[in-house]
Amino acid sequence: MFNPKEWTKQLKYIQGVVRTIYINEHTGLPKLSSTFTKEQQKALEREDRKLSLS
């Protein structure tokens, strides 16, 4: 089961381009946002909006 609360959003320069990556808080492994499914990306965006509003 995918849990968007386990991922932390970061912006990183990769080959001179700013990319959005997510870091898994349990494993510490990064993952590009484009590798998530559309449903997972929407859930991550909703979670990010909740955190930025609080």
Secondary structure, DSSP 8 states (H G I E B T S, - for coil): ---GGGEEEEEEEETTEEEEEEEETTT--EEEGGGS-HHHHHHHHHHHHHHHH-
